[in-house]
Amino acid sequence: MMIGKKLKELPSIIGVDTEKCVNCHACISVCPVKYCNDGSGDHVAVNPLMCIGCGQCITKCSHGARFWIDDCDRFFEDRAAGQRMIAIVAPSIASNFPSTYLNINGWLKSIGIEAVFDVSFGAELSVKSYMEYLKVSKKTPVITQPCPAIVTYIEMYLPELLPYLAPVDSPMVHAMKMIRQFYPEFAEHKIVALSPCIAKKREFVETGLGDYNVGFKSLSNYFLRNNIDLKDYSQEQYVNPPAERAVGFSTPGGLLKTAERWSPGISEVSRKIEGESIYPYLDTLADSIKNKTAPVIIDCLNCENGCNSGPLTVTSERPLDDIENAVSKRINQAESLYGGNKEQAGVDDISIEDLNQILSKFWIPDLYSRTYADMSINNRIVVPTEDELKKIYKLMRKNGDNDFYNCNACGYGTCENMAIAIYNGLNRPENCHFFLAEEARLRSAQISDNEKRLRTILSTTTAGFCLADEEFRLIVVNPSFCKTIGMDRDKLIGSIFLKKQFERCSSGHGYSSEIRVNRPDGGSGVFLFIANPYFDDHRDLVGYFAMVIDISKYKKDTAATNIQFSNGNNQAEATA
């Protein structure tokens, strides 16, 4: 059932360190909804009202500018203040702490957590809810919903799929409702969820259940900071009855494998899909439904390796085989327990029939029902008209078909998507790779044109001009300078005739004086000599330049410095 449209306030679960963000747009490139990112400034900000909380940007950011926001600090503060609590633990605990996940239960109890429940048992209950729903529902496909990022994506961006989203709770919420219903001694306790997923916070807020979302990564960091060795704590079993194959729920396909126990062969009419491909798949699912080619169940997860590698996990540096091996060991132990292998399980055996009876004791019709909100109003993106797009394209320097590279350097995948972001004030043309290249080309052309103008000016002006490097060697002279000196350009280039004059500028200040030039051909004249140092962009001295202006007709008698040039010397003689 859908709830009426209403702007939904969503908690921030992804933060940005503006000092570390270099505006590289890698975060935008991996984001399924892209326009929740604002790249119009000097860093890429996140709009929590449009973010689905997939966490891909955190993983992709190589600068450490994106970070997760969970409830770890608040959890420890409230526990220290005496708040009574119980904990629920996600199945992926086994892949994150493969040899010590039961020791964590001992540590939790040591800090005052009064009971610890296994979400795997909630997963068993959730699969039972799916099977019961399939018995009465004629609407397929059924989109599974253990993943809150996918739920938010559908609620916000594909509300037409809401009728197909399974109207049952996630395993975590199943576990919490089970506790509230069947463990009255914990009715007033706060519930802390040990979790692989930042988006679970969104689920807790929406359902009104769950008080703290504490990531495995936050716990691992806490253990490291406080030199906590989990092996120092006893291994403690969970309070609830043990789960069977649902302990593998965190691995892709775990839901369908559990469903096979209830409905053998159901995997053959279902689809398992996870990672970045899930969102394009959902975008086209309406067509599959219309064409009656959609599967019965869509077992979907946001993360490529399932919840074992969620954004709050500590498995990123470990081989996938190692990760799934840890889960497989736990599955084998759980299946052995229910299969009667006492030696391998280490506890009394329980039959599958017993498991079904146990689940029936904790399952009540409608207890685990879930409704969803149409949050499409949160999607505030305005799609521009064709004429408006053309105006944006012109700002991006795109004037023809060949200018549309769709290179994804901006992170949006296509030039059109980038233009939509610019139109909505979420980016700027300067972040377009083509724009930058085109601007560089235009600047280069402008510089070239300016150089041509300058050459024309220098070649036609009656004033002499020369440029020397930092070693006082002449590297540029114009025709008027050559005429003034009375020497060919070839003999002037590379010479240090004006070393003494330029040395007066080496302190970084300009210098000017009247000079009398005695040319090699016997001619002479009085000139105004204006010299200056010149610097590069870093204010380092790289050379000198001078203008030489003929003022002979204004001077009949002068005490100007005499400069003697001769073809045989590489140094001018200057006398007062």
C-alpha positions in Angstrom: 0.0 0.0 0.0 1.3 3.5 -0.8 1.1 6.4 1.5 0.2 9.8 0.1 2.9 12.0 -1.4 4.8 14.1 1.1 8.3 15.7 1.1 10.3 13.2 3.1 13.0 14.4 5.5 15.8 11.8 5.4 18.7 11.6 7.8 22.2 12.4 6.5 24.2 9.2 6.2 27.0 10.4 3.9 29.3 13.3 4.8 31.8 15.3 2.8 35.2 16.6 4.0 35.4 19.8 2.0 39.1 20.1 2.7 39.8 16.7 1.0 37.4 16.9 -1.9 39.1 17.9 -5.1 35.9 18.0 -7.2 37.1 15.1 -9.3 33.5 13.8 -9.8 34.4 10.2 -9.2 31.6 10.1 -6.7 29.1 11.3 -9.3 30.3 8.7 -11.8 29.4 5.8 -9.5 26.2 7.3 -8.1 23.0 5.6 -9.4 21.1 8.8 -9.0 23.8 11.4 -9.8 21.7 14.5 -9.2 21.8 14.0 -5.4 25.4 15.4 -5.8 26.0 19.1 -6.2 29.2 19.8 -8.1 28.6 23.5 -8.7 31.1 24.7 -6.1 34.7 23.9 -5.2 33.6 20.5 -3.8 30.9 18.0 -4.5 28.1 18.2 -1.8 25.4 15.7 -1.1 21.7 16.4 -0.9 20.3 13.9 1.6 16.7 14.4 0.4 17.7 12.8 -2.9 20.5 10.4 -1.9 19.5 6.7 -1.7 22.4 5.8 0.6 24.0 3.2 -1.6 27.5 4.2 -0.3 29.2 3.7 -3.7 30.7 7.2 -3.5 32.5 6.4 -0.2 34.1 3.4 -1.8 35.1 5.2 -5.0 36.5 8.4 -3.4 40.3 7.9 -3.4 40.8 11.2 -1.5 38.9 10.1 1.6 36.5 13.1 1.2 33.3 11.0 1.6 32.6 9.4 4.9 29.8 7.4 6.5 27.5 8.7 9.2 26.2 6.0 11.6 25.2 6.0 15.3 28.3 4.5 16.8 29.3 7.5 18.9 25.8 8.1 20.1 25.5 4.4 21.0 28.5 4.5 23.2 27.5 7.7 24.9 24.0 6.4 25.7 25.3 3.1 26.9 27.8 4.9 29.2 24.8 7.0 30.5 23.0 3.8 31.6 20.6 3.4 28.7 19.3 -0.2 28.7 19.9 -1.9 25.4 19.8 -5.1 23.4 21.5 -5.8 20.1 20.7 -7.5 16.8 23.5 -8.6 14.5 23.4 -8.9 10.7 24.4 -12.2 9.1 27.4 -10.6 7.4 29.1 -10.4 10.9 30.6 -13.8 10.0 32.4 -12.5 6.9 33.7 -9.4 8.7 34.8 -11.1 11.9 35.2 -14.7 10.6 36.8 -16.2 13.7 35.5 -13.9 16.4 31.9 -13.0 15.5 30.6 -14.9 18.6 33.2 -13.2 20.7 31.6 -9.9 19.8 28.5 -11.2 21.7 30.7 -11.6 24.7 32.1 -8.1 24.3 28.6 -6.7 23.9 27.5 -8.3 27.2 30.7 -7.0 28.9 29.6 -3.4 28.1 26.1 -4.0 29.4 24.1 -5.2 26.4 21.5 -7.4 28.0 20.8 -9.7 25.0 22.0 -10.3 21.5 19.8 -11.6 18.7 20.8 -13.0 15.3 19.2 -11.3 12.3 19.7 -14.6 10.4 16.7 -15.8 12.3 14.8 -12.7 11.2 15.9 -13.6 7.6 14.3 -17.0 8.1 11.1 -15.3 9.2 11.2 -12.9 6.3 11.5 -15.7 3.7 8.5 -17.3 5.4 6.7 -14.0 4.9 7.6 -14.0 1.2 6.3 -17.5 0.8 3.1 -16.7 2.6 2.6 -13.6 0.4 3.2 -15.5 -2.8 0.4 -17.9 -1.8 -2.2 -15.1 -1.8 -0.7 -12.6 -4.2 -1.3 -12.7 -8.0 0.9 -9.8 -8.6 4.4 -10.6 -9.9 7.2 -9.9 -10.0 7.9 -9.6 -6.3 10.9 -7.4 -5.7 12.7 -8.4 -2.5 13.6 -5.6 -0.1 16.3 -6.5 2.4 18.3 -3.7 0.8 17.1 -0.2 2.0 19.0 1.6 -0.8 17.0 -0.2 -3.4 13.8 0.5 -1.5 14.6 4.2 -1.4 15.5 4.2 -5.1 12.1 2.7 -6.0 10.2 5.0 -3.6 11.9 8.1 -4.9 12.7 7.5 -8.5 10.5 4.6 -9.7 7.2 4.8 -7.7 5.4 2.9 -10.4 7.2 -0.2 -9.1 6.0 0.2 -5.5 3.1 -2.3 -6.0 5.7 -4.9 -6.9 7.9 -4.2 -3.9 7.4 -7.1 -1.4 5.0 -5.8 1.4 7.0 -7.5 4.1 9.7 -6.3 6.4 13.5 -6.7 6.0 15.2 -9.4 8.1 16.4 -6.7 10.6 12.9 -5.3 11.1 11.5 -8.9 11.3 14.0 -9.4 14.1 13.0 -6.2 15.9 9.3 -6.9 15.6 9.9 -10.5 16.8 11.7 -9.1 19.9 8.9 -6.6 20.7 6.2 -9.3 20.2 7.8 -12.4 21.8 10.4 -11.0 24.3 8.3 -8.7 26.5 11.2 -8.4 29.0 13.0 -6.2 26.5 10.0 -4.1 25.5 11.5 -0.9 26.8 15.1 -1.6 25.7 16.7 0.4 22.9 17.8 -1.7 20.0 21.3 -1.4 18.5 21.8 -3.0 15.1 25.3 -4.1 14.2 25.2 -3.5 10.5 27.1 -3.6 7.1 24.8 -0.9 5.6 24.6 2.9 6.1 21.1 3.0 4.5 19.7 0.9 7.4 19.3 4.2 9.3 16.8 5.2 6.6 14.8 2.0 7.1 14.8 2.5 10.9 13.5 6.0 10.6 10.8 5.0 8.0 9.5 2.0 10.0 10.0 3.6 13.4 12.0 0.6 14.6 15.6 0.5 15.5 17.5 3.0 17.6 21.2 2.8 16.6 22.7 1.7 13.3 26.3 0.8 14.2 28.6 -0.2 11.3 31.1 -3.1 11.4 33.7 -0.6 10.2 33.0 1.7 13.1 33.3 -1.2 15.6 36.5 -2.3 14.0 38.0 1.2 14.3 36.8 1.3 17.9 38.5 -2.0 18.7 41.8 -0.8 17.1 41.7 2.6 18.9 41.1 0.9 22.3 43.4 -2.1 21.8 40.5 -4.5 22.2 41.3 -8.1 21.4 38.0 -9.9 20.8 39.6 -13.2 21.7 39.8 -12.0 25.3 36.0 -12.3 25.4 33.9 -15.5 25.6 32.0 -16.8 22.7 28.3 -16.3 23.4 25.4 -17.8 21.4 22.4 -15.7 20.4 19.2 -15.5 22.5 16.9 -16.5 19.6 16.6 -20.0 18.1 19.3 -20.8 15.6 18.8 -20.1 11.9 19.5 -22.6 9.2 20.6 -21.6 5.7 19.5 -18.0 6.1 22.8 -17.4 7.9 24.0 -17.0 4.3 21.5 -14.2 3.6 24.4 -11.7 3.2 25.8 -13.5 0.2 24.2 -12.9 -3.2 21.5 -15.5 -3.8 21.1 -16.2 -0.1 17.5 -15.3 -0.1 16.6 -17.6 -3.0 18.7 -20.4 -1.4 16.6 -20.1 1.7 13.4 -19.9 -0.3 14.3 -23.2 -2.0 13.6 -25.0 1.3 10.0 -23.8 1.2 9.5 -24.0 -2.6 12.0 -26.2 -4.4 12.8 -24.9 -7.9 11.8 -21.3 -7.2 15.3 -20.1 -8.2 14.6 -21.2 -11.8 11.8 -18.7 -12.2 13.5 -15.9 -10.3 16.4 -13.5 -10.9 19.4 -12.8 -8.8 21.0 -9.4 -9.5 23.2 -7.1 -7.5 25.7 -4.3 -7.8 25.6 -1.4 -10.2 23.6 -3.4 -12.7 20.5 -3.5 -10.5 19.5 0.2 -11.1 19.5 0.0 -14.9 17.6 -3.2 -14.6 14.9 -1.7 -12.4 14.7 1.3 -14.8 13.5 -1.1 -17.5 11.5 -3.5 -15.3 8.2 -1.8 -16.2 8.7 -2.9 -19.8 9.4 -6.5 -18.7 6.2 -6.5 -16.6 4.2 -5.1 -19.5 5.7 -7.7 -21.8 5.0 -10.4 -19.2 8.6 -11.5 -19.2 9.5 -10.5 -15.7 10.5 -13.3 -13.2 8.5 -14.3 -10.2 11.0 -13.1 -7.6 13.8 -10.5 -8.1 16.4 -11.1 -5.4 18.3 -7.9 -5.5 21.1 -6.2 -3.5 22.8 -2.9 -3.9 26.4 -4.2 -3.3 28.2 -6.3 -5.8 29.2 -8.9 -3.3 26.1 -8.6 -1.2 26.0 -7.4 2.3 29.3 -9.1 3.0 30.9 -6.1 1.3 28.6 -3.3 2.2 29.8 0.3 2.8 30.2 -0.3 6.6 32.1 -3.5 6.3 35.8 -4.2 6.8 36.2 -6.7 3.9 37.4 -4.4 1.1 41.0 -5.6 1.2 40.2 -9.3 1.5 39.8 -11.8 -1.4 36.2 -12.6 -2.3 36.8 -16.3 -1.9 38.0 -15.7 1.7 34.9 -13.6 2.4 32.4 -16.1 1.1 34.3 -19.0 2.6 33.7 -17.6 6.1 29.9 -17.5 5.3 30.0 -21.0 3.8 31.5 -22.4 6.9 28.7 -20.9 9.0 26.1 -22.2 6.5 27.5 -25.7 6.7 27.4 -25.6 10.5 23.8 -24.4 10.5 22.7 -27.0 7.9 24.5 -29.7 9.9 22.6 -28.6 13.0 19.3 -29.0 11.4 20.4 -32.1 9.4 21.3 -34.2 12.4 25.1 -34.1 12.3 25.7 -33.6 16.0 29.5 -34.1 15.8 29.9 -31.3 13.2 27.3 -28.9 14.8 28.4 -29.4 18.4 24.8 -29.2 19.7 21.7 -31.2 19.7 20.3 -31.8 16.3 17.0 -30.3 15.1 15.1 -31.4 12.1 13.8 -29.1 9.3 10.3 -29.9 10.5 11.3 -28.6 13.9 12.6 -25.5 12.3 9.4 -24.9 10.5 7.5 -25.4 13.8 9.8 -22.9 15.5 9.3 -20.3 12.8 5.6 -20.8 13.0 5.7 -19.9 16.7 7.3 -16.6 15.9 5.3 -15.8 12.8 1.9 -14.1 13.0 -0.1 -13.0 9.9 0.3 -9.2 9.3 2.9 -8.8 12.1 5.7 -8.3 9.6 3.8 -6.3 6.9 5.5 -3.3 5.4 4.1 -0.3 3.6 6.0 2.2 1.5 6.0 5.9 0.7 5.8 7.5 -2.7 8.7 9.9 -2.3 8.9 11.0 -5.9 8.4 14.6 -4.7 11.9 14.4 -3.3 13.2 14.1 -6.9 13.3 17.9 -7.6 15.1 17.7 -10.9 13.6 19.7 -13.7 14.2 18.4 -17.2 14.9 21.3 -19.6 13.2 21.6 -22.9 15.1 21.1 -26.2 15.5 24.9 -26.6 16.7 25.2 -23.0 19.2 22.3 -23.5 20.5 24.1 -26.6 21.3 27.2 -24.6 23.1 25.0 -22.0 25.1 23.3 -24.8 26.2 26.7 -26.1 27.5 27.5 -22.6 29.4 24.2 -22.7 30.9 25.3 -26.1 29.0 22.5 -27.8 28.0 23.8 -31.2 27.8 20.7 -33.3 27.3 17.0 -33.2 31.0 16.4 -33.1 31.2 18.3 -29.8 29.2 15.7 -27.9 31.8 13.3 -26.6 29.8 11.6 -23.9 33.2 10.9 -22.3 31.9 10.6 -18.7 34.7 12.8 -17.5 32.1 14.9 -15.7 30.6 11.7 -14.1 27.2 12.0 -15.7 27.7 9.5 -18.5 26.3 11.8 -21.2 26.6 15.4 -22.2 22.8 15.7 -21.9 22.9 14.5 -18.3 25.6 17.0 -17.5 23.5 19.8 -19.2 20.6 18.8 -17.0 22.8 19.1 -13.9 23.9 22.6 -15.1 20.3 23.6 -15.8 19.4 22.6 -12.2 22.3 24.5 -10.7 24.1 21.3 -9.7 27.2 21.8 -11.9 28.9 24.3 -14.1 30.3 24.3 -17.7 33.8 24.6 -16.3 33.6 21.0 -15.1 33.0 19.7 -18.7 36.1 18.1 -20.2 35.2 19.3 -23.7 34.6 22.8 -22.4 38.0 22.9 -20.8 39.7 21.7 -24.0 37.8 24.2 -26.0 38.6 27.0 -23.7 42.3 26.0 -23.9 42.1 26.0 -27.6 40.5 29.4 -27.7 43.0 30.8 -25.2 45.8 29.3 -27.3 44.3 30.9 -30.4 43.9 34.2 -28.6 47.5 34.0 -27.4 48.6 33.3 -31.0 46.7 36.2 -32.3 48.1 38.5 -29.6 51.6 37.2 -30.5 51.0 38.1 -34.1 49.8 41.6 -33.1 52.8 42.1 -30.9 55.2 41.0 -33.6 53.5 43.4 -36.0 53.9 46.2 -33.5 57.5 45.4 -32.7 58.4 45.1 -36.4 56.8 48.5 -37.3 57.5 50.7 -34.3 60.3 53.3 -34.5 61.3 52.4 -30.9 64.0 49.8 -30.5 63.1 46.7 -28.4 65.3 44.0 -27.0 64.8 41.0 -24.6 67.5 39.3 -22.7 67.6 36.1 -20.6 68.7 35.9 -17.0 72.3 35.6 -18.2 71.9 39.0 -20.0 72.1 37.3 -23.5 69.9 39.0 -26.1 67.2 36.6 -27.3 64.8 39.0 -29.1 65.5 42.3 -31.0 63.3 44.2 -33.4 64.4 46.0 -36.6 64.4 49.4 -35.0 66.8 48.2 -32.3 69.1 46.8 -35.0 69.0 50.1 -36.8 69.7 52.0 -33.6 72.7 49.9 -32.8 73.9 49.7 -36.3 74.3 45.9 -36.3 72.6 42.9 -37.9 70.2 40.8 -35.8 72.4 37.7 -36.2 75.3 39.5 -34.4 73.1 40.8 -31.7 71.3 37.6 -30.7 73.3 35.8 -28.1 75.5 38.8 -27.3 75.8 40.5 -23.9 76.3 44.0 -25.2 73.9 45.5 -22.6 75.1 43.4 -19.6 76.1 46.4 -17.5 72.8 48.2 -18.1 70.7 45.2 -17.3 72.7 44.4 -14.2 71.2 47.6 -12.7 67.8 45.8 -12.9 69.0 42.6 -11.3 67.7 43.8 -7.9 64.2 43.6 -9.4 63.7 47.3 -10.1 63.5 49.1 -13.4 66.2 51.5 -14.7 66.2 54.3 -17.2 68.8 56.8 -18.5 69.8 58.9 -21.5 72.5 57.2 -23.6 74.6 58.2 -26.5 75.1 55.3 -28.9 78.3 55.3 -31.0 77.7 52.9 -33.9 80.3 50.8 -35.7 79.7 52.8 -38.9 80.7 56.0 -37.1 77.2 57.3 -36.6 75.8 58.3 -33.2 72.6 59.4 -31.5 71.0 60.1 -28.2 68.5 57.7 -26.9 66.2 57.2 -23.9 67.1 53.7 -22.6 64.3 52.1 -20.4 65.1 48.7 -18.9 63.1 46.4 -16.7 63.4 43.0 -15.2 60.6 40.4 -16.0 59.3 37.6 -13.9 57.5 34.3 -14.3 54.2 33.4 -12.6 56.0 32.5 -9.5 57.8 35.9 -9.3 61.1 34.4 -10.2 63.4 36.6 -12.3 63.8 35.1 -15.8 65.2 38.0 -17.8 65.2 41.6 -18.9 63.8 43.8 -21.6 64.5 47.4 -22.8 63.0 50.0 -25.0 65.4 52.4 -26.8 63.8 55.6 -28.1 65.6 58.1 -30.3 65.6 61.6 -28.7 68.5 63.0 -30.7 66.5 65.8 -32.3 65.5 67.1 -28.8 69.2 67.0 -27.6 71.8 69.4 -29.0 74.2 68.9 -26.1 74.0 66.1 -23.6 75.9 64.5 -20.8 74.3 61.1 -21.6 76.2 57.8 -21.1 78.2 57.0 -24.1 77.8 53.4 -25.4 80.4 52.2 -27.9 79.3 49.3 -30.1 81.8 47.5 -32.3 81.7 44.4 -34.4 84.7 43.0 -32.7 83.4 43.1 -29.1 80.7 41.1 -27.4 80.5 43.7 -24.7 79.4 47.4 -25.0 81.7 50.0 -23.7 79.8 52.5 -21.6 81.3 55.8 -20.3 79.8 58.7 -18.6 
